[in-house]
Amino acid sequence: MKKILITLFVISLFASNMFAEVFSKTGTADMQFLKITTDARAIGMGEAYVAVSDDISSTYWNPGGLALKEKNQLFFSHTDYVADIMFDYFAASFYNDLGVFAFHAYMMHMDDMEITTEEEGFTGEKFTCMALSTGLTYSRQFTDKFSFGFTGKYLREELYKYAVNTIAFDIGSQYNTHWRNLTIGMALSNFGGEVEFDIDEDGDGRSGEDPFDLLDNDGDGEVDEDGDNLTSQIPMNFSFGLSIDLYQTREDLTYLMGAFQINNCVDRRESFNLGFEYKYSLLYLRTGKQFNTDLEERYDGFEAVMPSNYGLGLKIPSSIGIFSVDYSYSRMGWLEESFIESAHRLTIKMEY
């Protein structure tokens, strides 16, 4: 136990130092879709979930929690997000003696939009955008208290005729003290290289040409006009959290769980999450709030401390497995004063 606690402390210290010199650079990282979370249970708890995650949704939140259920699982989540953007997440896990293996696919998509220009207005052409994360996760419970996992994933973004690709990794762990179910969770997400957009400004079918040497590098009879290719980082994030049962009956029919989490992302200020889940038999009620975020409410008094997220869930046993149906509602803070609507999420999980 002592060795495990020392290891967790060293990992936490390393990640904190890695982010120590980073100041707020909102909007400087690419692939922002990776920040839009999934799983209605987690979101209903205000996203204070890195120490709570114990099922198939761990493929997003903390791969260390995936090993805590020794069953095969399926997971589907749909989000009606702002500005007619939609997110879908699918994952499947398979348990064996070596641990738990899982596959996930996470896609952001939207309907086609018409292309307009300043001179012509509507051109009759259409474009769309898409973002994709797909990967494999491995997780194992090394003791009855400690579990660890990691994910390798392929990332892609498409906008009109431009696209970028890269690979990234997630690692995570959980340690349960077995006292009031007190759990320590940590996860480092989106650890990877920079992405680069190829820019073909002169329309010759080539990109990345040197515009400063005043030469015709591509042999088209004209001096190259391309600019430097644009590079940016992806939103690497470190989360540290605690969860504890504040109240629990012996039969585990009723409990009240609380969770707290701190997040440090490379392109935004440090944020905090606080969440609660109340269980009565097969019904779950959840609420939570995110603090110090870009969408924080601009209100005074009681309204400023009201929860940002609400949710409910229901477990449905059946002959083929146990189904979990969860719903969450997220307030969008000051954005709701404009045309932005709140986000609704629906999640379905199955254990078999």
Beta strands, then each sheet from edge to edge (+ up, - down):
strand 1: 73-80
strand 2: 86-96
strand 3: 99-109
strand 4: 113-117
strand 5: 121-127
strand 6: 129-141
strand 7: 146-159
strand 8: 162-176
strand 9: 183-192
strand 10: 195-197
strand 11: 230-232
strand 12: 237-248
strand 13: 254-265
strand 14: 271-280
strand 15: 283-291
strand 16: 309-317
strand 17: 322-330
strand 18: 343-351
sheet 1: 1+ 2- 3+ 6- 7+ 8- 9+ 12- 13+ 14- 15+ 16- 17+ 18- 1+
sheet 2: 4+ 5-
sheet 3: 10+ 11-
end
